[in-house]
């Protein structure tokens, strides 16, 4: 199956689990140095933009540390902003989904 922008955005709008997985996926595209500093050093079209790197990296680390089940790891405020920002990364998510067996 080939995913479209609309399908990726729809999934992010309707699924908390998808938001969490998408945040972790984009975080995985950050370099180890970028992950460590919660910033963007290389402008290579991968990972978070410099405007979102600090906040979204902190969400990714929060999700990774949480022992709650998927879809319940972000607070309601984190989820609102995380969902808003992660939709901006639809293209990276679509490319990943279309080149792997995972949706996000």
KEDORO-808296 format. One line per 2 residues: number of its first residue (from 1); their letters; for each residue x, y, z of N, C-alpha, C, O, CB. Coordinates in steps of 0.1 Angstrom, whole numbers. Each point is the difference from the previous one (the first is absolute). Glycine has a CB too. Example, Ala and Ser with C-alpha at 12.3 -4.5 7.8 and 13.67 -1.06 7.14 Angstrom:
// KEDORO-808296
1	AS	132/-57/78/-9/12/0/9/12/0/10/0/7/-29/-12/5 ~ 15/23/-19/9/11/0/-8/11/8/5/11/1/7/-17/-23
***
This chain:
// KEDORO-808296
1	XX	8/-12/0/-8/12/0/9/12/0/11/1/6/-30/-13/6 ~ 15/23/-19/7/12/0/-9/11/7/-11/2/-3/23/-8/-19
3	XX	-6/12/32/-7/10/8/1/14/-6/10/3/-6/-5/-17/26 ~ -15/22/-18/-1/13/-5/2/10/12/-1/-4/12/-14/-3/-32
5	XX	17/20/17/0/10/10/-13/0/9/1/0/12/15/14/-27 ~ -27/-15/8/-13/0/6/-1/-11/10/-6/2/11/-4/9/-31
7	XX	14/-23/16/-1/-12/9/9/2/12/-4/-4/11/-2/-10/-31 ~ 18/19/18/9/1/12/-6/11/9/0/-3/12/20/-3/-26
9	XX	-24/17/9/-6/10/9/-12/-4/7/-2/2/12/11/15/-28 ~ -18/-25/9/-12/-5/6/3/-10/11/-6/1/11/-6/1/-33
11	XX	22/-10/20/4/-9/11/5/7/12/-3/-3/11/9/-14/-29 ~ 2/28/16/5/8/11/-11/8/7/1/2/12/21/0/-24
13	XX	-32/2/5/-11/7/6/-9/-9/8/-7/4/9/8/12/-28 ~ -1/-29/16/-10/-9/7/7/-10/9/-8/-7/8/-6/10/-28
15	XX	27/-5/20/6/-10/8/11/5/9/10/5/-5/-16/-21/-12 ~ 4/15/30/10/4/10/13/-8/-2/11/4/2/-29/4/14
17	XX	15/-21/-18/12/-10/-1/8/5/-13/12/-1/1/-25/-18/10 ~ 6/22/-21/8/5/-13/8/12/3/11/2/-5/-29/-12/-9
19	XX	12/20/22/8/12/3/12/-4/8/11/5/-3/-32/8/4 ~ 20/-22/9/12/-4/8/10/-7/-9/12/3/1/-26/-4/19
21	XX	10/-8/-28/9/-7/-9/6/9/-10/12/-2/-3/-26/-18/6 ~ 7/30/-8/5/9/-10/11/9/6/10/3/-6/-32/-3/-6
23	XX	20/4/25/10/8/7/12/-8/1/11/5/-2/-29/8/14 ~ 17/-25/-7/12/-9/1/7/-2/-13/12/-1/0/-23/-10/20
25	XX	3/9/-31/6/-2/-13/8/12/-5/12/-2/-4/-31/-14/-1 ~ 14/28/6/7/11/-4/12/3/9/11/4/-5/-32/6/-4
27	XX	19/-13/22/12/2/9/11/-10/-4/12/4/1/-28/2/17 ~ 13/-18/-23/10/-9/-4/8/5/-12/11/-5/-3/-26/-14/12
29	XX	9/28/-17/7/6/-11/10/11/4/8/4/-8/-28/-10/-6 ~ 19/10/26/10/10/6/13/-7/1/0/-12/3/-18/25/9
31	XX	29/-6/-13/13/-6/2/2/-2/15/-7/6/8/17/5/-28 ~ -1/-20/25/2/-2/14/3/14/7/-4/2/11/12/-26/-15
33	XX	0/32/-2/4/13/5/-12/9/2/-2/7/10/24/-9/-20 ~ -31/2/0/-12/8/0/-10/-5/11/-6/7/7/8/-3/-32
35	XX	-2/-18/26/-9/-5/11/6/4/14/-8/4/9/2/-24/-24 ~ 19/19/16/6/4/13/-2/15/4/-3/3/11/20/-21/-16
37	XX	-16/26/-5/-2/15/3/-14/5/-2/-3/12/2/27/-10/-9 ~ -33/-11/2/-14/4/-3/0/13/-10/-7/9/2/0/-18/21
39	XX	15/8/-33/1/11/-10/3/-6/-14/1/-13/-1/8/29/19 ~ -8/-8/-27/2/-4/-14/13/6/-4/2/13/0/-26/-15/-6
41	XX	34/-6/2/13/5/-5/1/-1/-15/6/8/-7/4/-15/29 ~ -16/-4/-28/1/-2/-14/-13/2/-6/-11/-5/4/29/-12/-1
43	XX	-18/26/-13/-13/3/-7/-1/-9/-13/3/4/-11/-3/20/20 ~ -4/-37/-6/0/-10/-10/-14/-5/-4/-1/-10/-7/24/3/15
45	XX	-33/14/-3/-13/-5/-3/-5/-12/8/-10/-6/-3/13/16/-20 ~ 5/-13/33/-4/-12/8/-1/4/15/8/9/4/4/-25/-20
47	XX	-21/10/23/-1/4/14/-8/12/2/-7/5/-10/28/-16/15 ~ -21/17/7/-7/12/3/6/12/-5/13/1/-1/-21/-12/21
49	XX	0/21/-23/6/13/-4/6/7/13/-3/-4/11/-14/6/-30 ~ 25/8/17/6/7/11/-11/6/9/2/2/12/19/3/-26
51	XX	-32/0/8/-11/6/8/-7/-10/9/-5/4/11/2/11/-29 ~ 3/-28/15/-7/-10/8/10/-10/7/-5/-8/9/-14/10/-25
53	XX	31/-2/13/9/-10/5/0/-1/15/-1/-11/5/15/15/-24 ~ -13/7/27/1/-1/14/-13/-6/6/1/-10/8/15/29/-8
55	XX	-27/-14/-4/-13/-5/6/-3/-14/-4/-3/-8/8/-5/32/-8 ~ 9/-27/-13/-3/-13/-5/9/-11/5/-4/-11/2/-6/22/-23
57	XX	23/-7/22/10/-10/6/-4/-3/14/2/-11/5/16/20/-21 ~ -22/1/24/-4/-2/13/-12/-9/1/-1/-9/9/10/31/-2
59	XX	-18/-21/-16/-12/-9/-1/4/-14/-3/-4/-9/6/-10/28/-13 ~ 24/-20/-2/4/-14/-4/7/-6/12/-2/-12/3/6/19/-27
61	XX	4/0/31/7/-6/12/-11/-3/11/2/-10/7/19/23/-12 ~ -31/-5/6/-11/-2/10/-7/-14/-4/-2/-8/9/-1/34/-5
63	XX	0/-27/-16/-7/-12/-5/9/-12/3/-5/-11/4/-7/24/-22 ~ 25/-12/14/9/-12/2/1/-4/15/2/-12/3/10/20/-24
65	XX	-12/2/30/1/-3/14/-12/-5/7/0/-6/10/17/23/-10 ~ -29/-14/-6/-13/-3/6/-2/-15/0/3/-7/-10/-12/29/3
67	XX	4/-27/18/-3/-14/1/-15/-3/-2/-5/-11/2/24/8/13 ~ -26/14/-20/-14/-2/-3/-2/-6/-14/10/1/-8/-16/19/23
69	XX	-5/-25/-18/-2/-6/-13/-2/10/-11/-4/11/3/-7/-30/9 ~ 15/15/-24/-1/9/-11/-14/7/-1/-10/-6/2/27/-8/-15
71	XX	-17/27/9/-12/7/-1/-4/7/13/-10/8/1/3/-24/-18 ~ 15/13/28/-3/7/13/12/6/7/0/2/12/-19/-19/-9
73	XX	29/19/-11/13/4/5/2/15/1/7/5/8/2/-26/-17 ~ -16/28/0/0/15/0/-11/6/9/-11/-6/0/22/6/-23
75	XX	-8/11/29/-11/7/7/-9/6/-10/4/1/-12/11/4/32 ~ -27/0/-16/-9/6/-10/6/12/-6/-2/2/-12/-17/-10/25
77	XX	26/16/-6/7/12/-6/11/-3/-9/1/5/-11/-7/8/31 ~ 14/-23/-16/11/-5/-9/-6/-5/-13/5/2/-11/9/-8/31
79	XX	-25/-2/-19/-6/-6/-12/-5/11/-9/1/-1/-13/-8/-19/26 ~ 0/30/-8/-5/11/-9/11/6/-8/-1/1/-12/-17/4/29
81	XX	29/-1/-11/11/6/-7/8/-10/-8/4/3/-12/-2/14/30 ~ 0/-29/-13/7/-10/-8/-7/-4/-12/6/-1/-11/3/-8/32
83	XX	-23/8/-21/-8/-3/-11/1/12/-10/2/-3/-12/-18/-12/26 ~ 15/27/-10/1/12/-8/13/0/-8/0/2/-12/-15/11/28
85	XX	26/-15/-9/14/1/-6/3/-12/-9/6/1/-10/1/13/29 ~ -11/-26/-14/5/-12/-8/-7/-1/-13/6/-6/-10/-3/-6/31
87	XX	-15/18/-23/-6/0/-13/9/8/-11/-2/-3/-12/-21/1/24 ~ 31/10/-7/9/8/-9/11/-9/-6/6/3/-10/-10/17/23
89	XX	5/-32/-8/10/-10/-4/-6/-11/-9/6/-11/-1/8/16/21 ~ -26/-2/-25/-7/-10/-8/9/-6/-11/-1/-12/-3/-20/23/8
91	XX	29/-3/-12/8/-5/-11/10/-11/4/1/-10/-6/-4/33/-5 ~ 10/-20/22/10/-10/5/-7/-12/4/4/-12/-2/11/30/10
93	XX	-27/-17/-1/-8/-11/4/-5/-8/-11/0/-13/0/-6/25/20 ~ 1/-5/-31/-5/-7/-12/11/-8/-7/-2/-11/-4/-16/29/2
95	XX	30/-11/1/11/-7/-7/4/-13/8/3/-10/-6/5/32/-3 ~ -8/-21/23/4/-11/8/-11/-11/-2/4/-12/-3/8/27/20
97	XX	-25/-12/-16/-10/-10/-1/0/-6/-14/-3/-12/-1/-11/25/17 ~ 17/-6/-26/-1/-5/-14/13/-8/-3/0/-7/-10/-14/26/3
99	XX	24/-18/15/12/-8/-2/3/-10/10/11/-6/1/-2/25/-12 ~ -19/-22/19/2/-11/11/-14/-7/1/-9/3/-7/27/10/19
101	XX	-18/-22/-3/-12/-8/2/-8/6/12/-11/-4/3/22/-16/-12 ~ -6/31/15/-7/7/11/-7/12/-5/4/6/-10/13/-14/26
103	XX	-29/11/-10/-7/12/-5/8/12/6/3/9/-8/-26/-21/7 ~ 25/13/14/8/10/5/10/-6/10/8/7/6/-27/10/-8
***
